[in-house]
Amino acid sequence: MFNDMNTEQHDFDSFTTEKPILRSSRLSYFGQLAILIGFAGVGIVISSVLAVIIWMLMTHQSFTTMATDILLPAYANAAKLIQLVMSFCMFFLPAYFLALLISRKPLQYMQYNLQLNKRQVYLVIAMVFAGLFLSGALTQLNQIIPIPKKWETSFKAMEKAYTEGVKGMASMKNIGDYLYTLLVIAIAPAIFEETFFRGGLQNILVKWTKNAAVGIIITSIIFSAAHSSYYGFLPRFGLGIILGYIYYYGKNIWLNILLHFLNNGFAVTMLYFATKNGQLKDDALDDTTFPWYIGIVAVIVLVLLFRYFKQVTPTQDDKLNVYER
């Protein structure tokens, strides 16, 4: 999508120069990927057990009906806490422990730093708005792609189950519910998912393939597929591409977290205002779509924003000074 953003050797060296904080270079990239996947598997098991415990403690209900009852608005608080815990165990912890094996300073290795440039922040905010138009165009494209009838029936059933789950968690009666939902659906996923997909997976794939575009595209495919939504695949893939290049060029995962949070937070805020008497309106979760040519304009705007974004990003010398402190 961004032809001018193919990896140059200088850019790749800049991205991978982390000698001051590395423990050892003996762990291959394949080994790192295998460990990350293994940690994620352990995280799924642990979070599943914790989910059952949380459910039984908060609802005093049997876990045998948890799969269906968790969708009910009456159990929204339990569902939100379970979502928070599962996201932390499945995404943040695996990437963090892998980084701990690789580096003496795992958070810095994953590009957690406080060197935020105001111009970078402004550009990321602008990318959020451009990304919304691109997402709308990709949503329309996703919907018109012909697929077998059997697949369509299955995908629509999955979308319905997902929508019911969101309705249950996003039922907000007051500002307290809104803030809690914002934490669970916007803030926490922004931190935990970016840590896993950009700080963990993309970090490995870009260095392994020695090609930023390849690493970012593969990461974005996995990022979108992990959300288990066919009709949301292309919009999330586009979001993944934007987030991937922000991480690659910005060298600061907080910028990713900011865009991810604003993207999710916008949706939560719209849901809050769409709520009537604590119940979501029937059309509140309908996806906004735009014609294909709006998507083309959005891509052009994003390319221009990324050109300037590269120019205002701190140099690698500045980054190494941070690592050496």
C-alpha positions as CSV (number, residue, x, y, z in Angstrom):
1,M,0.0,0.0,0.0
2,F,2.9,2.4,0.8
3,N,5.3,1.8,-2.1
4,D,7.8,4.4,-0.8
5,M,8.0,2.6,2.5
6,N,9.8,-0.6,1.4
7,T,12.7,-1.4,3.6
8,E,16.0,0.3,3.0
9,Q,19.1,-1.2,4.5
10,H,19.7,2.0,6.6
11,D,16.2,1.9,7.9
12,F,16.4,-1.8,8.8
13,D,19.8,-1.3,10.6
14,S,18.2,1.6,12.5
15,F,15.3,-0.5,13.5
16,T,17.3,-3.5,14.7
17,T,20.2,-1.8,16.5
18,E,19.6,-2.8,20.1
19,K,23.0,-4.1,21.2
20,P,23.1,-2.1,24.4
21,I,20.2,-4.0,25.9
22,L,20.4,-7.5,24.4
23,R,21.1,-10.4,26.6
24,S,22.2,-12.8,23.9
25,S,22.0,-13.2,20.1
26,R,21.9,-17.0,20.3
27,L,18.2,-17.2,20.2
28,S,17.2,-17.5,16.5
29,Y,14.2,-15.6,15.1
30,F,12.4,-19.0,14.6
31,G,13.1,-19.8,18.2
32,Q,11.7,-16.4,19.3
33,L,8.5,-17.0,17.2
34,A,8.1,-20.5,18.6
35,I,8.5,-19.2,22.2
36,L,6.0,-16.3,21.6
37,I,3.4,-18.8,20.3
38,G,4.1,-21.2,23.2
39,F,3.7,-18.4,25.7
40,A,0.5,-17.3,24.0
41,G,-0.8,-20.9,24.3
42,V,0.0,-21.0,28.0
43,G,-1.7,-17.6,28.3
44,I,-4.9,-19.0,26.7
45,V,-5.0,-21.9,29.2
46,I,-4.3,-19.7,32.2
47,S,-6.8,-17.0,31.2
48,S,-9.5,-19.7,30.5
49,V,-9.1,-21.0,34.0
50,L,-9.2,-17.5,35.5
51,A,-12.3,-16.7,33.4
52,V,-14.2,-19.5,35.0
53,I,-13.1,-18.5,38.5
54,I,-14.1,-14.9,37.9
55,W,-17.4,-15.9,36.4
56,M,-18.4,-18.1,39.3
57,L,-17.2,-15.6,41.9
58,M,-19.0,-12.6,40.4
59,T,-22.2,-14.2,39.2
60,H,-22.6,-17.2,41.5
61,Q,-23.6,-19.1,38.4
62,S,-22.3,-22.5,37.1
63,F,-19.6,-22.4,34.5
64,T,-21.7,-24.8,32.4
65,T,-24.0,-21.9,31.2
66,M,-21.2,-19.4,31.0
67,A,-20.9,-19.4,27.2
68,T,-24.4,-18.2,26.7
69,D,-25.1,-16.2,29.9
70,I,-22.0,-14.1,29.5
71,L,-23.7,-12.4,26.5
72,L,-26.5,-11.1,28.7
73,P,-26.4,-7.4,29.8
74,A,-27.0,-8.5,33.4
75,Y,-23.5,-10.0,33.5
76,A,-21.8,-7.2,31.6
77,N,-19.4,-6.4,34.5
78,A,-18.3,-10.0,34.7
79,A,-17.8,-10.2,31.0
80,K,-15.7,-7.0,31.0
81,L,-13.4,-8.2,33.7
82,I,-13.0,-11.6,32.0
83,Q,-12.2,-9.8,28.8
84,L,-9.6,-7.7,30.5
85,V,-7.9,-10.6,32.2
86,M,-7.9,-12.8,29.1
87,S,-6.4,-10.0,27.0
88,F,-3.7,-9.4,29.5
89,C,-2.7,-13.1,29.7
90,M,-3.0,-13.8,26.0
91,F,-1.3,-10.8,24.6
92,F,0.7,-8.7,27.0
93,L,2.4,-11.4,29.2
94,P,3.7,-13.6,26.3
95,A,5.3,-10.6,24.5
96,Y,6.7,-9.3,27.8
97,F,8.3,-12.6,28.9
98,L,9.8,-13.2,25.4
99,A,11.3,-9.7,25.5
100,L,12.6,-10.5,29.0
101,L,14.4,-13.5,27.6
102,I,16.0,-11.4,24.8
103,S,16.7,-8.2,26.6
104,R,17.8,-6.9,30.0
105,K,15.3,-4.1,29.5
106,P,12.2,-5.7,28.0
107,L,10.0,-2.6,27.8
108,Q,12.6,-0.6,26.1
109,Y,13.3,-3.5,23.7
110,M,9.6,-3.4,22.7
111,Q,10.0,0.4,22.2
112,Y,8.2,1.6,25.3
113,N,9.7,5.0,25.8
114,L,8.6,8.5,26.8
115,Q,10.2,10.4,24.0
116,L,6.9,11.6,22.5
117,N,7.2,14.2,19.8
118,K,4.2,16.6,19.6
119,R,4.3,16.5,15.8
120,Q,4.2,12.7,15.9
121,V,1.2,12.8,18.1
122,Y,-0.7,15.2,15.9
123,L,0.1,13.1,12.8
124,V,-1.1,10.0,14.5
125,I,-4.4,11.7,15.4
126,A,-4.7,12.7,11.7
127,M,-4.1,9.1,10.7
128,V,-7.0,8.0,12.9
129,F,-9.4,10.1,10.9
130,A,-7.9,9.0,7.6
131,G,-8.0,5.4,8.8
132,L,-11.7,5.7,9.6
133,F,-12.4,6.5,5.9
134,L,-10.1,3.8,4.7
135,S,-11.8,1.3,7.1
136,G,-15.2,2.3,5.7
137,A,-14.1,1.7,2.1
138,L,-12.5,-1.6,3.1
139,T,-15.7,-2.7,4.9
140,Q,-17.7,-2.1,1.8
141,L,-15.2,-4.1,-0.3
142,N,-15.2,-6.9,2.3
143,Q,-19.0,-7.1,2.0
144,I,-19.2,-7.3,-1.8
145,I,-16.5,-10.0,-2.2
146,P,-18.4,-13.1,-3.4
147,I,-18.1,-16.2,-1.2
148,P,-19.8,-19.6,-1.2
149,K,-23.3,-19.6,0.4
150,K,-22.2,-22.1,3.1
151,W,-19.3,-19.8,4.1
152,E,-21.6,-16.8,4.1
153,T,-24.0,-18.5,6.5
154,S,-21.2,-19.5,8.8
155,F,-19.6,-16.1,8.8
156,K,-22.8,-14.3,9.5
157,A,-23.5,-16.6,12.4
158,M,-20.1,-15.7,13.8
159,E,-20.8,-12.0,13.3
160,K,-24.1,-12.3,15.1
161,A,-22.5,-14.0,18.1
162,Y,-19.8,-11.3,18.1
163,T,-22.4,-8.6,17.9
164,E,-24.4,-10.1,20.8
165,G,-21.2,-10.2,22.9
166,V,-20.4,-6.6,22.2
167,K,-24.0,-5.6,23.0
168,G,-23.7,-7.3,26.3
169,M,-20.5,-5.6,27.3
170,A,-21.3,-2.2,25.7
171,S,-24.6,-1.7,27.5
172,M,-23.8,1.6,29.3
173,K,-26.3,3.2,31.6
174,N,-24.1,6.0,33.1
175,I,-20.7,7.6,32.8
176,G,-19.2,5.0,35.2
177,D,-20.3,2.2,32.8
178,Y,-18.8,4.3,29.9
179,L,-15.4,4.7,31.6
180,Y,-15.3,1.0,32.5
181,T,-16.2,0.0,29.0
182,L,-13.6,2.4,27.6
183,L,-11.0,0.7,29.8
184,V,-11.9,-2.8,28.7
185,I,-12.6,-2.2,25.0
186,A,-10.3,0.7,24.2
187,I,-7.5,1.2,26.6
188,A,-6.6,-2.4,27.6
189,P,-6.7,-3.8,24.1
190,A,-4.6,-0.9,22.8
191,I,-1.9,-1.7,25.3
192,F,-2.0,-5.5,25.3
193,E,-2.6,-6.1,21.6
194,E,0.1,-3.6,20.5
195,T,2.6,-5.2,22.9
196,F,1.9,-8.6,21.4
197,F,1.5,-7.8,17.7
198,R,3.9,-5.0,17.2
199,G,6.3,-5.3,20.2
200,G,6.5,-9.0,19.9
201,L,5.4,-10.5,16.5
202,Q,6.3,-7.7,14.2
203,N,9.6,-7.2,16.0
204,I,10.5,-10.8,15.1
205,L,9.2,-10.9,11.6
206,V,10.7,-7.6,10.4
207,K,14.1,-8.7,11.6
208,W,13.8,-12.3,10.4
209,T,12.6,-11.4,6.9
210,K,14.9,-8.3,6.7
211,N,12.0,-6.6,5.0
212,A,9.6,-4.2,6.7
213,A,6.8,-4.5,4.2
214,V,6.8,-8.3,4.4
215,G,7.0,-8.4,8.2
216,I,4.2,-5.8,8.6
217,I,1.9,-7.5,6.1
218,I,2.2,-10.9,7.8
219,T,1.7,-9.3,11.2
220,S,-1.4,-7.4,9.9
221,I,-2.9,-10.6,8.5
222,I,-2.5,-12.4,11.8
223,F,-3.7,-9.4,13.7
224,S,-6.9,-9.3,11.7
225,A,-7.4,-13.0,11.7
226,A,-7.1,-13.1,15.5
227,H,-10.3,-11.1,15.8
228,S,-12.3,-13.9,14.1
229,S,-14.4,-11.7,11.9
230,Y,-14.6,-12.3,8.2
231,Y,-16.6,-9.1,7.5
232,G,-14.1,-7.1,9.5
233,F,-11.0,-8.7,8.1
234,L,-10.0,-6.1,5.5
235,P,-10.7,-3.1,7.8
236,R,-8.6,-4.6,10.6
237,F,-5.9,-5.6,8.1
238,G,-5.8,-2.0,6.9
239,L,-5.6,-0.8,10.5
240,G,-2.8,-3.3,11.1
241,I,-0.8,-1.9,8.2
242,I,-1.1,1.6,9.6
243,L,-0.1,0.5,13.1
244,G,2.8,-1.5,11.7
245,Y,4.3,1.4,9.9
246,I,3.8,3.7,12.9
247,Y,5.7,1.3,15.0
248,Y,8.4,0.8,12.4
249,Y,9.0,4.4,11.7
250,G,8.0,6.0,15.0
251,K,10.1,3.6,17.1
252,N,7.7,4.2,20.0
253,I,4.9,1.8,20.9
254,W,3.0,4.5,22.7
255,L,2.2,6.0,19.4
256,N,0.6,2.7,18.3
257,I,-1.3,2.5,21.6
258,L,-2.6,6.1,21.0
259,L,-3.9,5.3,17.6
260,H,-5.4,1.9,18.6
261,F,-7.0,3.6,21.7
262,L,-8.5,6.4,19.7
263,N,-9.8,4.0,17.0
264,N,-11.5,1.8,19.6
265,G,-12.5,4.7,21.9
266,F,-14.3,6.4,19.1
267,A,-16.4,3.3,18.6
268,V,-17.1,3.0,22.3
269,T,-18.1,6.7,22.5
270,M,-20.5,6.3,19.6
271,L,-22.0,3.3,21.3
272,Y,-22.4,5.2,24.5
273,F,-24.3,8.0,22.8
274,A,-26.3,5.5,20.8
275,T,-27.5,3.9,24.1
276,K,-31.1,4.5,25.1
277,N,-32.2,3.7,28.6
278,G,-29.3,1.3,29.0
279,Q,-30.1,-0.6,25.8
280,L,-28.3,-0.3,22.5
281,K,-30.4,0.7,19.5
282,D,-30.7,-2.1,16.9
283,D,-28.6,-0.2,14.3
284,A,-25.9,1.0,16.8
285,L,-23.4,-1.7,15.7
286,D,-23.9,-1.3,12.0
287,D,-20.6,-0.8,10.2
288,T,-20.1,2.6,8.4
289,T,-19.2,2.1,4.8
290,F,-17.7,4.5,2.1
291,P,-17.3,4.2,-1.7
292,W,-14.0,2.7,-3.0
293,Y,-12.8,6.1,-4.2
294,I,-13.0,7.5,-0.7
295,G,-10.6,4.7,0.3
296,I,-8.2,5.7,-2.5
297,V,-8.2,9.3,-1.2
298,A,-7.6,8.0,2.3
299,V,-4.6,6.0,1.2
300,I,-3.1,9.0,-0.5
301,V,-3.6,11.1,2.6
302,L,-2.0,8.4,4.7
303,V,1.1,8.2,2.5
304,L,1.6,11.9,2.8
305,L,1.2,11.8,6.5
306,F,3.7,9.0,6.8
307,R,6.2,10.9,4.7
308,Y,6.1,13.7,7.2
309,F,5.9,11.3,10.1
310,K,9.3,9.9,9.0
311,Q,10.8,13.3,9.0
312,V,9.8,14.3,12.5
313,T,10.8,10.9,14.1
314,P,13.8,11.1,16.5
315,T,17.0,9.7,15.0
316,Q,18.5,6.4,16.1
317,D,21.3,8.2,17.9
318,D,18.6,9.7,20.2
319,K,17.2,6.2,20.7
320,L,20.6,4.8,21.7
321,N,21.0,7.5,24.2
322,V,17.8,6.4,25.8
323,Y,18.9,2.8,26.0
324,E,22.2,3.7,27.5
325,R,20.7,5.7,30.4
